[in-house]
Every structure is written in structure tokens, then in C-alpha cells.
């Protein structure tokens, strides 16, 4: 087994692979995930290619709104990177299909899943998905070898779906819920349903009653309730209060609040260097998340974990400026 520090050296910098220098293009992390622990990410989709354009998305607005499934990145190259990275059997809690787009849009995701299960059966696999593409039976069959699927369901009404998720025109909320019901019947692994609460929209009585009915039909193993870590795609979207979250959790029943999970700093893959680098850059000037990505060469999903941690600790804050949302140091950090 190799250490977390060694894993960072492998994935963040050039490594010698059979005499050739190789950079990882489709892997990121290992990420300190409050839900998944030490998680190696696989990103199969170009930035912000998705079937939804959610108002809360921390990765920004969807630039390619689509339900077209195709081989967005070369499957063989992804497998090549995985083979190189996993050959030393790094310590991982999960290998996770995630990123800044919808993983199920990749038409050969099943081949990557099956390759991992055949060659590295000791690793658990997770899929983070918006759940929109399971209406096709073949897509449900493609994920049968995944250990954990975390689909999103923020609303169970057509009106809420349009307001919160802003879907591709070919998608229908009722059909999506029905497909999750079918997935539960056909899939033997664990399903954790994730709901993002948006004050003023899906915290209303009518929405919550519909959500509860959908949950009762889908029968996930668990339900996790979240709200914004930081401003989303639309600046007017706010986080729900803890009191509101607790009331909704009580109404829906058997629900976990995402904020109650293990702090990221206590996870083995947390890299203090990334937090310090972010603060060092912000000491010089305020930056957008995109500015930090370019400066630090971190994957958007990984960078967001560290930004969220600093926001939770009140070491940075978000200010709306002409060019967008900027991260700035708080007085607490400036005086240190």
C-alpha cells in the first residue's frame, strides 16, 4: 500500500510510466469527501456538459445542455490512467465517477466499470449522478456492477424541476422518478438519494409532500439532505437554515443531513497544502474559482472541496463583483 502523500505525487505531477512521462487527464484526487472518505475521482465528461442546468451547481452554468450519450473522452485512455494509478494498490475508500458534468452521458462507462471490477475487485465503486438518464433500460444495466449509486432528486413536480434543475427539453420529471423506481427493483447495490434544498422553492409544503411520495416509491437505502456550501450558478440562491433542514428531515423521515458528516480535515486525503495555497493566492488578490483552478491546476471538483472547507471555517467569503463571484479573505484570516 502507498501513502496518501505518495498518491498526490502520482496524480498531480508527471510520473514515470514505463520510461515515458505521463500526466493524468481523467483522474483527480484523491479527494477528501465527507460522505465517501478517500475518493479517487474519474471525470468522463467535458466541463459542464450535462443534462441539467441546476441553479445551485457549484461548477457553474451548463454550457452543453444535452442528453446525447457518446464517448466524450477515450475509454482506452481512461483505463490506461487507471491501470497506471492503481498498480501500487493505493488506499482508497471509493473510486468515484464524478466531475463537472453528468457521468452517465459517457456511452462506454459500463466498460470502465467492468474493467475495474475484473482487475481491481477490492475497490468499491461509486456513481454520482443526476439520475436523469436511467429512463433507458440499457443505462440501468450499465451500472449493475457499481457498489453505490447516489442520484439526485431535488423535486418531484414538473414546476420544481423546471425552476431548480432547468433540464434538457427531452426530460420529464415523472419519467425520471419512474426510472429510479425501476433502478431500485433491478439493482442490488446501495442507493443513496440526494436532495438539495432551495429556500423558496422545494421547501414548500406542496413540494415536500410530492418528494415524500416519490421517496416512498423509490425506496432508497438512505436519503441525504443538503443545502448550498457556497453560492451556486445563480447568485440569488441561498442556503437553507439549520432549523429548516431539521424540520424537512423530520417530515421526510429517515434522512441524514450532509453537514453532519465527518469534517474534511479529519479525512486521510485532506491536503493542507491546497488550503494554504488558496489562502496565499487570495492574500495577493481576490479570485474567482476559475482563477484558482488555473493557478493551482486542480480539478474543479477537487478544488471545490477545499474552497468549501475554507468557507465553513469562515476563512474566506464570497463577494459578488462585476466579473462574477469572487473569493476574498475574511477579517479573521487577514489578521492572522
Secondary structure, DSSP 8 states (H G I E B T S, - for coil): ---HHHHHHHHHS-EEETTEEE--SSEEEEEEETTTEEEEEEE-S-TTEES---TT-TT---SEE----B-SS-HHHHHHHHHHHHTT----SEEEEESSS-GGGBTTHHHHHHHHHHH-TTS-EEEEE-STTTTSHHHHHHTTT-SEEEEB---SSHHHIIIII---TT--HHHHHHHHHHHHHH--SEEEEEEE--TTTTTSHHHHHHHHHHHHHH--SEEEEE--SS--SSTT-----HHHHHHHHHHH-SEEEGGGS--GGGSTT--HHHHHHHHHHHHH--B-HHHHHHHHT--HHHHHHHHHHHHHTTSEEEEEETTEEEEEE-HHHHT-
